Amino acid sequence: MTTNKLQFIVDERARLENEGLLVKVRTIESAQDAWIRVDGNRVLNLCSNNYLGFANHPRLKAAAQAAIDEFGVGPAAVRSIAGTTILHTKLEETLARFKRVEATISFQSGFNSNLATIPSLVGKEDLIFSDELNHASIIDGCRLSGAPIIRFEHCNPASLEQKLNENITTNRLLIITDGVFSMDGDIAPLPELVEIAERFNAMIMVDDAHGEGVLGESGRGAVDHFRLHNRVDVEIGTLSKAFGVIGGFVAGKAIVIEHLRQKGRPFLFSSALTPADVAACSAAVDILESSDNLVQKLWSNARYFKKKMREAGFDTGRSETPITPIMLGEAKTAQEFSRRLFEQGVFAMAIGFPTVPMGKARIRVMISATHSEPDLDFGIERFIAIGKDLRVI
Ligand SMILES: *Cc1c(COP(=O)(O)O)cnc(C)c1O
């Protein structure tokens, strides 16, 4: 008798279900905004990465529509064959000016940007030093490179320095960190990390997916925030969070970016971003270059929400950015909390192990410039009522 060759999938699904780890997808039935329709309910959106409201911004939509009218819907090729339009070139030039770097290159996602970049910089003879809480796409990019991965303690320059001292080599060294960490909202200690990188002659790469559009002058990111221009070798950005569209990019010296045009496999072997995507992204950068109003609004909302939540007795962890974890401890409590919030019109997802450590389950609140003060008050009131009911505060 033959065994069912797909039995392992059935078993794995049962395991995930048992441990409460099954991913359940909610379906959004409206445009991204402060309020959205989810599974038939109108709810306050405290979950999305739409920091500045660009996902449904009239100027971005108009730019995308104009690009479709002129260039159609599909790129029809990879970048290196026939997929590079003047819209792609314009976006990359606009981003370079905005980021205050020599050049940028766009990819289909932030995830792909990491997969393209890391194997282009190091190979199996070299060493990678990676913050232990780095994003999954960094980890996958590191694995793809074949280089041994040495993890240093989260946001701990002394730990990085120790690992570098323990692993002296004449081959290439690459230090990688998130700029802003997505689960806690804390910021990497970049000045210290850069200083260490320079002392050890190591390349340093910052994945600023949650810093773009949020930190720095008018949202220029973590490197701009710390004034480290020219001292970080590679910056990874995403166009899918604050920029509100889809895609990713790499920013840095022209020689590095040109190297990625030669070696970045998603550039060479996966089709380009669509004309509508790149045109909308250029419009987002234009808006940020002309005004920092939306970034200011994002930060004043974040400060307001955090202050009220802390006054009410909630633990917001080590957040320094609009990413606001509400620390609840047990995964069951966080799930129950999230379920009740949804019943009362607030969409905020619980996050538990293995995305965050055991016993550190939380609801991760994402603040946006689209929220009004009454919106935030609505959310805060629901949090307080449920928090008291569940004896969390
Ligand atoms: C979200 C995220 C990514 C992935 O970006 P996409 O554009 O959604 O693929 C990469 N790195 C970090 C640190 C992220 O937070």
The ligand as a Tripos MOL2 file, in Angstrom:
@<TRIPOS>MOLECULE
LIG
   15    15     1     0     0
SMALL
NO_CHARGES

@<TRIPOS>ATOM
      1 C1          7.9710   44.7190    5.3920 C.3       1 LIG1
      2 C2          9.4300   44.5270    5.3750 C.ar      1 LIG1
      3 C3         10.0660   44.0290    4.2420 C.ar      1 LIG1
      4 C4          9.2930   43.5580    3.0360 C.3       1 LIG1
      5 O1          8.8660   44.6150    2.2640 O.3       1 LIG1
      6 P1          7.8040   44.3170    1.0740 P.3       1 LIG1
      7 O2          7.9270   45.5010    0.2080 O.co2     1 LIG1
      8 O3          6.4780   44.1850    1.7230 O.co2     1 LIG1
      9 O4          8.2450   43.0670    0.4210 O.co2     1 LIG1
     10 C5         11.4350   43.9220    4.2380 C.ar      1 LIG1
     11 N1         12.1560   44.2790    5.3200 N.ar      1 LIG1
     12 C6         11.5810   44.7660    6.4420 C.ar      1 LIG1
     13 C7         12.4370   45.1590    7.5960 C.3       1 LIG1
     14 C8         10.1950   44.8940    6.5110 C.ar      1 LIG1
     15 O5          9.6190   45.3630    7.6170 O.3       1 LIG1
@<TRIPOS>BOND
     1     1     2 1
     2     2     3 ar
     3     2    14 ar
     4     3     4 1
     5     3    10 ar
     6     4     5 1
     7     5     6 1
     8     6     7 2
     9     6     8 1
    10     6     9 1
    11    10    11 ar
    12    11    12 ar
    13    12    13 1
    14    12    14 ar
    15    14    15 1
@<TRIPOS>SUBSTRUCTURE
     1 LIG1         1 GROUP 0 **** ****
